[in-house]
């Protein structure tokens, strides 16, 4: 979706694994991406990837 030009994406399923979190963070740089997490582990994985990409993080 991001590569196809969509500029706002909500990912409604958890990302499992550092590789997927890293790819998500790379795709999130030029667009507005949001995701839902179902565990502290999932949030930590996304946080690590976002920090590596210098992306802002907002937790609600």
Backbone bond lengths (Angstrom), bond angles and torsions (degrees), N, CA, C in turn:
res aa  C-N    CA-C-N  psi(-1)  N-CA   C-N-CA  omega(-1)  CA-C   N-CA-C  phi
1 X - - - 1.442 - - 1.525 110.95 -
2 X 1.340 116.05 -46.32 1.468 119.50 -178.90 1.522 110.82 -62.89
3 X 1.314 116.64 -43.35 1.461 120.99 179.88 1.529 110.42 -66.09
4 X 1.318 116.89 -29.36 1.458 121.90 -179.57 1.520 114.68 -79.78
5 X 1.340 117.19 -3.24 1.453 119.82 174.79 1.516 116.55 107.20
6 X 1.319 118.04 -1.29 1.466 119.69 176.58 1.527 108.07 -70.33
7 X 1.330 116.99 133.54 1.468 120.30 -172.47 1.521 114.45 -105.71
8 X 1.324 118.79 -4.74 1.461 121.58 177.82 1.525 108.36 -141.51
9 X 1.337 116.12 118.17 1.464 120.97 -174.07 1.522 109.52 -131.27
10 X 1.339 116.70 135.69 1.456 123.26 170.97 1.519 107.28 -112.71
11 X 1.312 116.57 116.27 1.457 122.14 177.99 1.524 107.11 -92.58
12 X 1.328 116.97 114.08 1.462 121.64 -171.91 1.524 113.31 -101.68
13 X 1.308 117.49 21.55 1.459 120.27 174.82 1.523 108.10 -138.52
14 X 1.331 117.69 151.88 1.467 120.02 -174.80 1.529 112.45 -71.95
15 X 1.315 114.49 146.87 1.463 121.23 173.31 1.523 107.78 -92.47
16 X 1.312 116.67 131.42 1.457 121.41 -178.46 1.519 108.88 -113.37
17 X 1.323 116.62 121.01 1.455 121.49 175.35 1.513 113.46 101.02
18 X 1.331 114.33 148.50 1.463 120.91 -178.05 1.524 112.84 -63.31
19 X 1.334 118.20 -36.95 1.468 120.42 -179.28 1.530 111.56 -61.74
20 X 1.322 116.86 -43.88 1.471 120.04 179.95 1.524 111.33 -69.32
21 X 1.335 116.65 -38.48 1.470 119.74 177.40 1.523 110.54 -64.13
22 X 1.322 116.89 -40.24 1.463 120.58 179.68 1.527 110.89 -65.52
23 X 1.308 117.69 -43.55 1.469 121.15 178.67 1.526 110.31 -63.06
24 X 1.312 116.82 -41.48 1.460 121.49 177.56 1.528 110.20 -59.02
25 X 1.324 116.89 -45.67 1.469 120.88 -179.92 1.525 111.23 -63.80
26 X 1.318 117.36 -38.39 1.470 120.46 178.30 1.530 110.84 -64.04
27 X 1.319 117.19 -41.30 1.466 121.32 179.21 1.528 111.72 -70.89
28 X 1.323 117.02 -27.51 1.468 121.38 -175.88 1.521 113.24 -74.56
29 X 1.315 118.33 -18.54 1.469 120.13 -174.89 1.534 112.80 -53.71
30 X 1.322 120.85 -54.00 1.471 118.62 -174.30 1.534 115.03 -87.41
31 X 1.327 118.45 -3.24 1.468 119.61 -175.40 1.526 110.97 -130.44
32 X 1.313 115.94 177.73 1.452 123.61 179.95 1.526 108.45 -97.29
33 X 1.349 117.26 101.90 1.462 120.92 -178.58 1.519 110.26 -116.91
34 X 1.325 114.68 140.13 1.460 122.88 176.38 1.519 107.12 -129.28
35 X 1.329 116.23 150.40 1.454 119.04 175.71 1.516 110.30 -142.95
36 X 1.307 115.42 156.31 1.456 122.61 175.78 1.519 107.67 -103.13
37 X 1.314 116.35 143.59 1.462 120.34 175.11 1.522 108.47 -124.78
38 X 1.322 115.31 153.74 1.459 119.30 -178.91 1.519 112.83 -117.18
39 X 1.338 116.25 8.82 1.459 118.84 -179.91 1.522 110.33 -159.21
40 X 1.307 115.51 160.99 1.455 121.15 175.28 1.528 110.14 -62.94
41 X 1.325 116.89 -38.28 1.462 121.04 178.93 1.524 110.91 -60.03
42 X 1.316 117.09 -43.42 1.461 121.04 178.05 1.516 112.09 -63.03
43 X 1.324 116.59 -42.48 1.463 120.85 178.65 1.519 111.10 -64.73
44 X 1.310 117.31 -39.25 1.466 120.86 179.42 1.523 111.36 -65.82
45 X 1.326 117.81 -40.34 1.461 120.92 178.17 1.518 111.95 -62.50
46 X 1.319 116.70 -44.49 1.467 120.51 177.50 1.522 111.00 -65.97
47 X 1.319 116.78 -37.91 1.461 120.50 179.44 1.524 110.99 -63.01
48 X 1.328 117.28 -44.63 1.477 120.48 178.57 1.525 110.87 -59.66
49 X 1.317 116.83 -44.55 1.466 120.65 -179.86 1.523 110.97 -65.43
50 X 1.320 117.76 -40.47 1.466 121.28 179.49 1.524 111.18 -64.95
51 X 1.317 117.06 -40.41 1.472 120.83 178.39 1.523 109.99 -62.50
52 X 1.331 117.54 -42.88 1.476 120.43 179.30 1.524 111.67 -61.61
53 X 1.331 117.71 -29.95 1.467 122.51 -179.76 1.529 112.13 -96.56
54 X 1.328 117.81 3.00 1.479 123.23 -177.37 1.526 111.79 55.94
55 X 1.320 116.23 41.96 1.465 121.90 179.02 1.526 110.25 -94.20
56 X 1.326 117.59 146.79 1.465 119.61 174.77 1.526 110.00 -70.12
57 X 1.328 115.68 149.54 1.455 121.10 179.04 1.521 108.90 -127.23
58 X 1.307 116.23 132.46 1.458 121.60 175.78 1.520 107.15 -128.50
59 X 1.319 116.21 125.94 1.459 121.09 179.30 1.520 107.90 -113.62
60 X 1.325 115.70 125.68 1.474 120.52 178.13 1.501 109.51 -120.03
